[in-house]
Amino acid sequence: MGTKGMIQRRDEATALRALGTDVRFLCESEHTAGALSMMEVMLPEGSGPPPHHHDWDEAYYIADGRVRFTLGDTVRELGSGDFVYAPAGVVHGFTGLSEAPARMLILDTPAHAAGFFREVDREVRAWPDDAPKVPAIGARHGIHFLPRGG
């Protein structure tokens, strides 16, 4: 399992739209032999995924703004400099709280998330009208969404 490493400029990363957010993969699976991927998410107020779970770990660093984060039964309002670790299988979700979009860096390990975000960017053109398509897309990529409020 080797890799030559990589250097990625933010403006060279492909911008995707998903769940009302802007996503850029700064590092993808092919750069790390599947070990991890890193994305930057710009999270407008009121946007973000409903509670969900999957079989890989994620770590979140809030670089700017405010975010309401759910991790299992815990709900916290977080801001710049705060960190969340969501182990595989634990239900989690988040919502932007800032008037200006919050900015988060999200690490997933092993890398799994890019395929989901690419398909959502392709298939979910009108947000939130196309929101009913998301659970099936998630299921194809191993992401299991819970109904809002449950």
C-alpha positions in Angstrom: 0.0 0.0 0.0 2.1 2.9 -1.1 1.4 6.4 -2.2 3.6 9.2 -3.4 1.7 11.7 -1.3 0.0 14.8 -2.8 -0.2 18.5 -2.6 -3.6 20.1 -3.3 -4.5 23.7 -3.8 -8.1 24.5 -2.6 -8.9 26.2 -5.9 -7.9 23.0 -7.8 -10.4 20.8 -6.0 -13.7 20.2 -7.7 -16.6 22.1 -6.1 -19.8 20.0 -5.5 -23.2 20.9 -4.2 -24.9 18.6 -1.7 -27.6 19.0 0.9 -27.5 22.8 0.6 -23.8 22.9 1.1 -20.7 23.5 -1.0 -18.2 20.6 -0.8 -14.6 20.4 -2.0 -12.5 17.2 -1.7 -9.0 18.4 -0.8 -7.8 14.8 -0.6 -9.5 11.7 -2.1 -9.2 8.0 -1.8 -6.9 7.5 -4.7 -4.3 9.9 -3.1 -4.1 7.8 0.1 -4.6 4.2 -1.1 -8.1 4.4 0.4 -6.9 5.3 3.9 -8.7 8.6 4.2 -10.2 11.6 2.4 -10.6 15.2 3.5 -13.3 17.6 2.4 -14.0 21.3 3.1 -17.7 22.0 3.6 -19.2 25.5 3.5 -22.4 25.2 5.5 -25.0 27.9 5.1 -27.4 28.7 8.0 -30.1 25.9 8.2 -28.3 23.5 5.9 -26.7 20.2 6.6 -27.5 16.5 6.7 -30.2 14.9 8.8 -29.0 12.3 11.4 -27.3 9.4 9.7 -24.7 6.6 10.3 -22.2 4.7 8.2 -19.4 2.1 8.6 -16.5 4.5 8.7 -15.1 7.1 11.1 -15.4 10.8 10.6 -13.7 13.8 12.3 -14.9 17.4 12.0 -13.0 20.6 12.6 -15.0 23.8 12.6 -12.7 26.4 11.1 -15.3 29.3 11.0 -18.8 30.0 12.1 -21.3 28.1 14.3 -22.7 24.6 13.9 -25.3 22.6 15.8 -23.9 19.1 16.0 -25.7 15.9 17.0 -23.6 12.9 18.0 -25.7 10.0 19.4 -27.9 11.5 22.1 -25.7 14.6 22.5 -26.6 17.9 20.8 -24.1 20.8 21.1 -23.6 24.2 19.5 -20.0 24.5 18.4 -17.8 27.2 16.9 -14.4 28.1 15.5 -11.7 25.7 16.7 -14.1 23.0 18.0 -13.7 19.4 17.0 -16.0 16.3 16.8 -15.1 12.7 16.3 -17.9 10.4 15.0 -16.9 6.7 15.2 -18.3 4.3 12.6 -21.9 3.3 13.3 -22.7 6.3 15.6 -25.7 8.4 14.5 -24.6 12.0 13.8 -25.7 15.1 11.9 -25.2 18.8 11.8 -26.8 22.1 10.9 -25.3 25.5 10.1 -26.2 28.2 12.6 -24.2 31.2 11.3 -25.5 34.0 9.1 -22.3 33.6 7.0 -21.7 30.0 6.0 -19.7 28.0 8.6 -16.6 26.3 7.2 -15.7 22.8 8.3 -13.0 20.3 7.4 -14.2 16.7 7.5 -11.9 13.7 7.5 -13.3 10.2 6.7 -11.3 7.1 7.3 -11.2 4.8 5.5 -12.2 7.0 2.6 -15.8 6.4 1.4 -17.7 9.7 1.1 -16.7 11.1 -2.4 -19.0 8.8 -4.4 -22.0 9.9 -2.4 -21.2 13.6 -2.8 -20.6 13.2 -6.5 -23.9 11.4 -7.1 -25.9 13.9 -5.0 -24.2 16.8 -7.0 -25.3 15.1 -10.2 -28.8 13.9 -9.3 -30.1 16.4 -6.7 -30.4 19.6 -8.7 -33.1 21.5 -6.8 -32.6 21.7 -3.1 -34.7 21.0 -1.0 -37.3 19.8 -3.6 -35.1 16.9 -4.6 -34.4 15.9 -1.0 -36.5 12.7 -1.3 -33.8 11.3 -3.6 -31.0 11.5 -1.0 -31.8 8.5 1.2 -31.6 6.1 -1.8 -28.4 7.7 -2.9 -27.0 7.4 0.6 -28.0 3.7 0.8 -26.1 3.0 -2.4 -23.0 4.4 -0.7 -23.4 2.9 2.7 -24.9 6.0 4.4 -28.2 5.4 6.3 -30.3 8.5 7.0 -32.8 8.6 9.8 -36.1 10.4 9.3 -36.0 14.0 10.6 -37.0 14.1 14.2 -36.2 10.4 14.7 
